[in-house]
Amino acid sequence: MPEALPAPVFAEAVVDESVVAANAAEHPAIIIDLPRGKRLSVFAAASPALVTAALKSLR
């Protein structure tokens, strides 16, 4: 029997509308702060497959 999936966990998100990037390629579209001071940055130029793989790996 397959292992049951854990219940969904939601993280707090902050949208700062006062900051406008001059060049979207220079600034991440998504920043995910991880434990122990680690950070994952996802840029708009990333392929959907790469973004999907990165987010799935965080589960």
Secondary structure as UniProt FT lines:
FT   TURN            17..18
FT   TURN            24..26
FT   STRAND          30..33
FT   HELIX           35..37
FT   STRAND          39..42
FT   TURN            44..45
FT   HELIX           48..57
//
